[in-house]
């Protein structure tokens, strides 16, 4: 990566996961306003996208472990590098916490056994058996705890994505660093 650009695979993971996050946030904010016949499909799509993000996040981490990302440009201030590292680390954490907390919450749903889940309506997807086997009172506590975790993590995700986008836009348009080109496919070298 002599030109400071991420690999095409890293770019693909970044943008597909970002699109999944945007779709899931949109669904979560929209389904309270949908008609009764549309709510369940929206929630099921949200779950399917979440599980897909989890799978992609695993692959992304494996890719990252075997492919060194480009170094920060030398013109970045030390504090910018530190903040970027913290924000990226927290975003990585949240792309695991969000789907896992949702999956646990869904597995603890009182009617989970009578409402099978299928990825995008096509592939049967299991609930977490150990969670489903809990007694009803414990299952309710687990459902509520992981529901709250999912909700608080969502707010943290909004804040971190906002910081991530703001940082990229600051470097691109205020500092004129061509930051967006590092994560966008292209042939033009970044200097």
C-alpha positions in Angstrom: 0.0 0.0 0.0 2.5 2.5 -1.1 -0.2 5.1 -2.0 -1.8 5.1 1.4 -5.0 3.4 0.1 -6.7 0.5 1.8 -7.0 -2.8 0.0 -10.0 -3.3 -2.2 -11.2 -6.1 0.1 -10.9 -3.8 3.1 -12.8 -1.1 1.2 -15.5 -3.7 0.3 -15.9 -4.7 4.0 -16.0 -1.1 5.1 -18.7 0.0 2.6 -20.9 -3.1 2.8 -20.9 -3.0 6.6 -21.6 0.8 6.5 -24.5 0.2 4.1 -25.9 -2.5 6.4 -25.6 -0.2 9.4 -27.5 2.6 7.6 -30.2 0.1 6.5 -30.6 -1.3 10.0 -30.7 2.2 11.6 -33.3 3.2 9.0 -35.4 0.1 9.7 -35.3 0.6 13.5 -36.4 4.2 13.2 -39.1 3.5 10.6 -40.9 0.4 11.8 -42.8 2.2 14.7 -44.6 4.1 11.9 -45.4 1.1 9.7 -48.7 -0.6 9.4 -49.2 -3.9 11.3 -48.6 -6.1 8.2 -45.3 -4.4 7.6 -43.7 -4.3 11.0 -42.8 -8.0 11.3 -41.1 -8.1 7.8 -39.1 -4.9 8.8 -38.0 -6.5 12.1 -37.1 -9.8 10.4 -35.1 -7.9 7.7 -33.3 -5.9 10.5 -32.3 -9.2 12.2 -31.1 -10.6 8.9 -29.0 -7.6 8.2 -27.6 -7.7 11.7 -26.5 -11.3 11.4 -25.0 -10.5 8.0 -23.0 -7.6 9.6 -21.8 -10.0 12.3 -20.5 -12.5 9.7 -18.9 -9.7 7.7 -17.3 -8.3 10.8 -15.7 -11.6 11.6 -14.3 -11.8 8.1 -13.2 -8.1 8.3 -11.3 -8.8 11.5 -9.6 -11.9 10.0 -8.7 -9.8 6.9 -7.3 -7.0 9.1 -5.2 -9.6 11.1 -3.5 -10.7 7.9 -3.3 -7.4 6.0 -1.7 -4.4 7.6 -3.7 -1.2 6.9 -1.9 1.8 5.5 -0.2 4.1 8.0 -1.7 7.4 8.9 -0.4 10.2 6.8 2.5 11.9 8.5 0.7 15.3 8.4 -1.8 14.0 11.0 -1.4 15.4 14.5 -0.7 12.9 17.3 -4.1 13.6 18.9 -5.9 12.9 15.6 -4.2 9.5 15.4 -5.1 8.7 19.0 -8.7 9.7 18.6 -8.9 7.9 15.3 -7.6 4.7 16.9 -10.1 5.0 19.8 -13.0 5.6 17.4 -12.1 2.8 15.1 -11.6 0.4 18.0 -14.9 1.3 19.5 -16.6 0.9 16.1 -15.1 -2.5 15.7 -16.4 -3.4 19.2 -19.9 -2.2 18.3 -20.2 -4.1 15.0 -19.9 -7.2 17.3 -22.0 -5.9 20.3 -24.9 -4.8 18.2 -25.7 -8.1 16.4 -24.8 -10.3 19.3 -26.9 -8.4 21.8 -29.8 -8.4 19.3 -29.4 -12.2 18.8 -29.4 -12.9 22.5 -32.4 -10.6 23.0 -34.2 -12.3 20.2 -33.4 -15.7 21.6 -34.8 -14.7 25.0 -38.0 -13.4 23.4 -40.9 -15.2 25.1 -42.4 -16.4 21.8 -39.2 -17.2 20.0 -39.9 -20.9 19.9 -43.2 -20.3 18.0 -41.7 -17.7 15.6 -38.9 -19.2 13.7 -36.2 -17.0 12.2 -34.9 -17.2 8.7 -32.1 -15.1 7.1 -33.8 -12.9 4.6 -36.8 -15.4 4.7 -34.6 -18.0 3.0 -32.2 -19.7 5.3 -33.3 -21.0 8.7 -31.3 -19.3 11.5 -31.1 -20.8 14.9 -31.7 -19.0 18.1 -29.2 -19.5 21.0 -30.4 -22.7 22.6 -28.9 -22.0 26.0 -30.9 -18.7 26.2 -34.1 -20.3 24.9 -33.8 -23.0 27.6 -33.8 -20.6 30.5 -36.8 -20.4 32.8 -39.4 -17.7 31.8 -38.4 -15.3 34.6 -34.7 -15.5 33.8 -35.4 -15.3 30.1 -37.4 -12.1 30.6 -34.5 -10.5 32.5 -32.0 -11.6 29.8 -34.3 -10.2 27.1 -34.6 -6.9 28.9 -30.9 -6.6 29.8 -29.7 -7.4 26.2 -32.5 -5.2 24.8 -31.1 -2.3 26.9 -27.6 -3.2 25.8 -28.7 -3.1 22.2 -30.4 0.2 22.6 -27.5 1.9 24.4 -25.0 0.5 22.0 -27.1 1.9 19.1 -26.8 5.4 20.6 -23.0 4.9 21.0 -22.9 3.7 17.4 -24.6 6.9 16.2 -22.1 9.1 18.1 -19.1 7.1 16.8 -20.3 7.0 13.2 -20.8 10.8 13.5 -17.3 11.3 14.8 -15.9 9.0 12.1 -17.7 10.8 9.3 -16.9 14.2 10.7 -13.2 13.3 11.0 -13.1 12.0 7.4 -14.9 15.1 6.1 -12.6 17.5 8.1 -9.5 15.9 6.6 -11.0 15.9 3.1 -12.5 19.4 2.9 -11.0 21.5 5.7 -7.4 20.1 5.7 -7.5 19.1 2.0 -5.9 15.7 2.7 -7.7 13.6 0.2 -8.9 11.3 3.0 -11.9 9.8 1.2 -9.7 8.5 -1.5 -7.9 6.2 1.0 -11.1 4.2 1.4 -12.6 4.6 -2.1 -11.5 2.4 -5.0 -9.5 4.2 -7.7 -6.2 4.2 -9.5 -5.0 7.7 -8.8 -2.2 7.7 -6.2 -2.7 9.5 -3.0 0.1 11.9 -2.1 
